[in-house]
Amino acid sequence: MAMKREEIERFRLEAYPAVVKEQIYLTYEGVDGSAAEIPLHLIKGADSGPVLLMLAAIHGDEYEGVQTIIELGRMLSPTDIRGTLLMVPIANEYAYRAADRLTPEDGRNLAREFPGKREGSATERLAWHLGKGLIAKADFLLDMHSGGTYYEVPEFVGYYDNDDNDTGRRSRAAAEAFGFEVLWGHDQVSPGRTVSYAGDCGIPWLYTEAFGGRRVKYDEQQRLRQGALRLMRHLSMLANPTQWIQEEVIPEIRYRLTGSGDFDGSVTAEEEGFFIPSVALLQNVRQGDVIGNVYNGFGETIRSYRAICDGVIVGLAGTPALKQGALVYLIARSHPARAGI
């Protein structure tokens, strides 16, 4: 079946009638002059409501969000929703084809390039069009990630933690409705992210993380799909919520983490070797506790890594064969898991 194509700079939500479901390739000019593409599911209900944008595969080796969008695209019809659901299953097709975190054409990380440049490199152009063409048109953003190839990450939902403005309050309320046991609130976000771009536009946002490993864990992915449906329920976008969500009680929040959430600030390897961790994800550690050791092939200790502060382990090396500069661990601060903190 021939897929519909539309120039992203001509894309207008109001041009689409109510009660419509489309699969579209949004096109723009690539670096070499050829047409680059962004795949989009568009589902518009009969009744007015918010515009929710879901993104997956900003990094090309993260698949949980891709499967979630594929499943939601197959499940949902225009009669099921109020408002408009926009879903991009593979945001960075360059990186996705290479099964890598970075765009091979220019070596850039799409999650660090927003707002991008219209006439820039491959990644800069992609960021510019995703931002201007889709994120800026949304009323809420959900960006789905995982540990990918290089990181082990616990399942959590991140949000903008600022009760002094409406964007922060709406982000937090949505995070609490999502149904994950681990929440990570960020009072500030480094520039270049999809979520920082959304925040600059006054758009509330969430992002999710999952374990990764270039594979999809069934239970994690099912919780992610249910979380996305709970978000739609929270935004009053489901015409018949009980058709999709049967449970009466949202799972209890076990951890409330705080801090920037910037994996660029992780402790990284000073030399190559084989890493054997002494801790697990979400384990509480004290400053000075051993996180793990790096060995050579004969079992000799090259380096021992210790916690630089008190907190909770939220990131570990995703592969034991460490390269110099690779992530070893990341710690977040934790607070009691009760509402109102």
C-alpha positions in Angstrom: 0.0 0.0 0.0 1.4 3.4 -1.0 1.9 5.5 2.1 0.7 9.1 2.2 3.5 11.7 2.1 3.3 15.4 3.1 5.9 18.1 3.5 6.2 18.6 7.3 6.4 22.4 6.8 2.9 22.2 5.2 1.5 19.9 7.9 -1.5 21.4 9.7 -3.6 19.5 12.2 -6.6 21.6 11.3 -6.5 20.4 7.7 -7.5 16.9 8.9 -11.2 16.3 9.5 -12.6 14.8 12.7 -12.9 11.0 12.9 -9.8 10.2 10.8 -6.9 7.8 11.1 -3.9 8.3 8.9 -0.4 6.9 8.5 1.8 9.6 7.0 5.4 10.1 6.0 6.3 13.7 6.9 9.0 14.8 4.5 11.7 17.4 4.5 14.9 18.2 2.6 17.9 16.1 3.7 21.5 17.2 3.6 22.1 15.7 0.2 18.9 17.2 -1.2 16.9 14.0 -1.1 13.7 13.7 0.9 14.1 12.7 4.5 11.1 11.2 6.3 9.4 11.1 9.7 6.7 8.4 10.1 3.6 9.5 11.8 0.4 7.9 13.1 -2.5 10.5 13.3 -5.7 9.6 15.0 -8.3 12.3 15.4 -11.5 11.7 17.4 -15.0 13.1 16.9 -14.9 15.4 19.9 -12.4 18.2 20.5 -9.6 17.6 23.1 -5.9 17.9 23.6 -3.2 17.0 21.2 -0.9 14.3 22.6 2.4 13.6 20.9 4.2 10.3 21.6 7.8 9.8 20.4 9.9 6.7 20.3 13.4 5.8 19.0 15.0 9.2 19.4 17.9 6.8 20.0 18.0 4.1 17.4 18.8 1.2 19.8 15.7 1.7 22.1 12.8 -0.4 21.1 10.2 -0.4 23.9 8.5 2.8 22.7 8.5 1.6 19.1 6.5 -1.5 20.0 4.2 0.5 22.2 3.3 2.9 19.4 2.9 0.0 16.9 0.4 -1.6 19.3 -1.5 1.6 20.1 -1.7 2.4 16.4 -3.3 -1.0 15.7 -5.6 -0.9 18.8 -7.0 2.6 18.7 -9.6 4.0 16.3 -11.0 7.6 16.0 -14.1 6.5 17.9 -11.9 5.5 20.9 -10.4 8.9 21.5 -11.2 12.6 22.1 -8.8 15.1 20.7 -5.8 14.1 18.5 -3.2 11.5 19.1 0.1 11.9 17.2 2.6 9.1 17.4 6.1 8.9 15.8 7.3 5.2 16.1 10.8 5.9 14.8 11.9 9.4 15.4 15.5 8.9 14.2 15.4 6.5 11.2 19.1 7.1 10.6 20.1 5.8 14.0 17.4 3.1 13.9 18.7 1.6 10.7 22.2 1.5 12.3 20.8 0.1 15.7 22.8 2.8 17.4 22.3 5.6 19.9 23.8 8.2 17.6 23.1 9.3 14.0 25.8 7.6 11.9 25.6 10.4 9.2 27.1 13.0 11.6 27.8 11.2 14.9 25.4 13.4 16.8 22.9 12.5 19.6 19.4 13.7 18.6 18.5 14.0 22.3 21.1 16.8 22.6 20.3 18.8 19.4 17.0 20.6 19.9 16.0 23.1 18.6 18.2 22.1 15.7 18.9 23.9 12.5 16.9 24.0 9.3 20.0 24.0 7.2 22.2 22.0 9.5 23.6 18.4 9.6 21.3 15.4 9.3 20.6 15.3 13.1 20.2 19.1 13.4 17.7 19.2 10.5 15.7 16.3 12.1 15.6 18.1 15.4 14.5 21.3 13.8 11.6 19.6 12.0 10.5 17.4 14.9 10.4 20.5 17.1 8.8 23.0 14.8 6.6 20.5 12.9 5.3 18.3 15.8 6.4 19.1 19.4 5.3 22.8 19.1 1.9 21.7 17.9 1.2 19.4 20.9 -0.5 20.1 24.2 1.4 17.3 25.9 4.6 15.3 25.1 5.5 11.7 26.0 9.0 10.7 24.9 9.8 7.0 25.4 13.4 5.8 26.0 15.4 2.9 27.4 18.9 2.0 28.3 19.6 0.9 24.8 23.0 -0.8 24.1 25.1 1.0 26.6 23.2 1.5 29.8 21.2 -0.5 32.3 18.3 1.7 33.6 15.4 1.0 35.9 11.9 1.5 34.7 10.7 5.0 35.6 8.8 8.0 34.4 10.5 11.5 34.5 8.7 14.8 34.7 9.1 18.5 35.1 9.1 19.1 38.9 8.0 22.7 39.4 4.9 23.4 41.4 5.2 27.1 40.9 4.0 27.0 37.3 1.2 25.3 35.4 3.5 23.3 33.1 5.3 21.8 36.2 2.0 21.0 38.0 0.5 19.4 34.9 3.7 17.3 34.3 3.7 16.1 37.9 0.0 15.2 37.9 0.5 13.2 34.7 3.5 11.4 36.1 1.5 10.3 39.2 -1.3 9.1 36.9 1.1 7.1 34.7 1.2 4.2 37.1 5.0 3.5 37.4 6.6 2.7 40.7 9.5 5.0 40.2 9.1 8.8 39.5 12.0 11.1 38.8 11.3 14.8 39.1 13.6 17.4 37.4 13.4 21.0 38.5 15.7 21.8 35.6 16.6 20.1 32.4 19.7 20.5 30.3 19.1 22.2 26.9 18.9 20.1 23.7 16.3 17.6 24.8 12.9 17.0 23.4 11.5 17.8 26.8 13.5 21.0 27.3 12.2 22.1 23.9 8.7 21.3 25.0 9.2 23.1 28.3 10.4 26.2 26.4 7.2 26.1 24.4 5.1 25.8 27.7 4.1 22.2 26.9 4.0 19.8 29.8 5.9 16.6 29.3 6.9 13.1 30.5 9.6 10.8 29.4 10.0 7.1 30.3 13.0 4.8 30.7 13.2 1.0 30.6 16.0 -1.5 31.1 17.2 -1.6 27.5 19.7 -4.1 26.1 18.5 -3.9 22.5 15.6 -6.1 23.4 12.0 -5.6 24.7 11.1 -7.2 28.0 7.5 -8.2 27.8 6.4 -7.1 31.3 8.1 -3.8 31.0 6.6 -3.0 27.6 3.1 -4.0 28.8 3.4 -1.6 31.7 4.6 1.1 29.3 1.6 0.6 27.1 -0.7 0.7 30.1 1.0 3.9 31.3 0.4 5.5 27.9 -3.2 4.6 28.1 -3.4 5.9 31.7 -1.9 9.2 30.5 -4.6 9.4 27.8 -7.2 8.7 30.5 -5.7 11.4 32.7 -5.9 13.9 29.8 -9.6 12.9 29.2 -8.7 11.5 25.8 -10.3 8.1 26.1 -14.0 8.0 25.1 -14.5 4.8 27.1 -11.6 4.5 29.6 -12.9 1.2 31.1 -12.5 -0.5 27.7 -8.7 -0.1 28.0 -8.0 0.2 31.7 -9.7 -2.3 34.1 -7.7 -1.8 37.3 -9.2 0.5 40.0 -6.0 1.3 41.8 -2.9 2.8 40.2 0.2 0.9 41.4 1.9 2.4 44.4 4.8 4.8 44.0 7.9 3.3 45.6 10.5 5.9 44.8 10.5 9.6 44.2 13.9 10.6 42.8 15.2 14.2 42.3 18.0 15.8 40.4 18.8 16.7 36.8 18.6 13.2 35.4 21.4 14.1 33.0 23.3 10.9 32.0 26.0 13.1 30.6 26.9 13.6 34.3 27.5 9.9 35.0 30.7 8.6 36.4 32.6 7.2 33.4 35.4 4.7 32.9 39.0 5.9 33.1 40.3 2.9 31.3 39.2 -0.2 29.5 38.5 -3.5 31.3 35.8 -5.9 32.4 33.3 -4.4 34.8 31.6 -6.5 37.5 29.1 -4.5 39.5 28.6 -5.0 43.3 25.2 -3.2 43.4 21.9 -3.5 41.6 19.6 -0.9 40.0 17.5 1.1 42.6 19.8 0.0 45.4 20.5 2.6 48.1 24.2 3.4 48.5 26.2 5.6 50.8 29.2 7.7 49.8 32.2 5.4 49.6 30.3 2.2 49.0 31.8 0.0 46.3 29.8 0.2 43.1 31.9 -2.4 41.2 35.4 -3.3 40.0 37.1 -3.3 36.6 39.4 -6.3 36.0 41.8 -7.4 33.3 41.5 -10.8 31.7 43.6 -12.4 34.4 41.3 -11.2 37.2 43.6 -8.4 38.4 41.8 -5.4 39.7 42.4 -2.4 37.4 40.1 0.0 39.3 37.5 0.0 42.0 34.6 2.5 41.6 33.0 3.9 44.8 29.8 6.0 45.3 30.6 9.7 45.1 27.5 10.5 47.2 24.5 9.0 49.0 21.6 8.0 46.8 20.0 5.4 44.6 21.6 3.6 41.7 19.7 4.6 38.5 22.3 3.7 35.9 24.9 1.0 35.4 27.1 0.0 32.5 25.0 -1.9 30.0 27.9 -4.1 28.8 30.7 -5.4 31.0 33.4 -4.8 28.4 34.0 -1.2 29.3 35.7 1.3 26.9 37.4 4.4 28.2 34.7 7.1 28.7 31.8 4.7 28.9 29.2 5.1 31.7 30.0 3.1 34.9 27.2 4.3 37.1 24.8 7.2 37.9 23.2 8.0 41.3 20.1 10.0 42.0 18.7 11.5 45.2 15.7 9.8 46.7 12.8 11.1 48.9 10.0 9.3 50.7 7.5 8.0 48.2 4.3 9.8 49.3 2.2 12.3 47.4 2.8 16.0 48.0 6.6 15.8 48.4 
